């Protein structure tokens, strides 16, 4: 796997765009009728997950993968900016709620492996193939926590935690957006995530946050693990990885409930290496990969009956929201982020 930094990726875009201006690039010359034996993957996933999946794919297929690693928001903007000349083949970032409003950027494709996925995580849209789950969690520094109770959203309003909580930007980070949605579902009146009571809680939370917004989703879990903050709102994979490797942190599934967004993989519209992209989606959903990831890493597989390592929190110990409606969240994503921005601005005044 060849990994490309964001700066190198940007330079690559400039070079390739210039080449297109002078003529037709090899990767996008459909008149040749053939694909190169390569695949360009835009990924916001963790290094461990990228390595296991991408290196295995290269070994099994002989297809060389060029991986561009960045945050979900950055990668989505890149796909949008490259619509007339796609330089990537796969976007491995976000989920249906994050990407549904941009589905014109992606190819329709349902993998033959889709029928073996858990019912709640099948590709029902034709565009987004959920591969693994990134549940919403708290990451808590055990040294800094002391005797404080940090078990659910209500506990985050403890005055002792003022300025000691870190949270990402829901308008650009998929993990922060899902944490916000979990917060709204947890604190909404009569199971209404858009109720006045839900947003009253957001106001109180933001005041206790004391302006501690992370610049990236990765900064959230790293800052807690490094002892800069007591608690962060993040997703399970990086938090559980610290635990697996002996870090002095704990993973907390909020007592009010958690959300299991199916982090998906999608083929970019106009991908130069379309058939290779389809093979990559099939590979990610395969029994082998789902079992390997579930047994070796800190990511939850979504294939029915897939293996889950014993260092992960058992499903039976996690409360999910009975009324969580992914379709509603997808349809109202813009309204949710707009409302959040307005509440944030009022808090900062």
Number of C-alpha atoms within 10 A of each C-alpha: 16 11 15 16 12 15 10 12 16 14 12 14 17 12 12 17 18 12 13 15 10 9 10 14 15 15 17 19 14 13 8 9 6 13 17 13 13 18 24 21 25 28 21 20 19 13 11 17 16 19 15 15 17 23 16 16 20 16 11 10 13 11 19 19 20 18 23 22 23 19 20 25 17 16 22 22 10 17 22 15 11 15 16 10 18 21 24 25 29 28 23 26 24 28 25 26 21 26 21 18 14 11 17 14 21 23 19 15 17 20 19 11 17 21 15 16 23 15 13 11 24 22 21 13 13 15 23 27 30 30 27 23 21 23 24 28 28 23 31 26 24 18 12 17 15 9 8 13 10 21 16 19 22 16 14 21 19 14 11 10 19 17 16 19 26 25 25 25 19 22 17 19 22 26 29 23 23 27 24 22 23 26 26 25 26 23 23 19 14 9 16 16 22 18 15 14 16 20 19 15 19 20 17 13 21 24 18 20 19 16 16 18 17 18 13 18 24 17 17 28 28 17 18 25 25 13 16 15 23 25 30 26 26 29 30 26 23 24 27 24 19 19 18 13 8 9 15 16 25 18 24 22 24 23 16 18 20 25 25 22 23 26 25 22 27 30 26 29 21 18 23 25 24 18 13 23 25 17 14 27 25 19 21 24 26 19 19 12 21 26 21 17 23 22 19 15 22 25 26 25 29 25 26 14 13 19 18 22 17 9 14 20 16 10 9 6 9 16 14 18 15 9 10 19 10 15 12 10 18 17 14 15 21 14 12 20 18 14 13 21 15 10 16 16 9 11 16 10 5
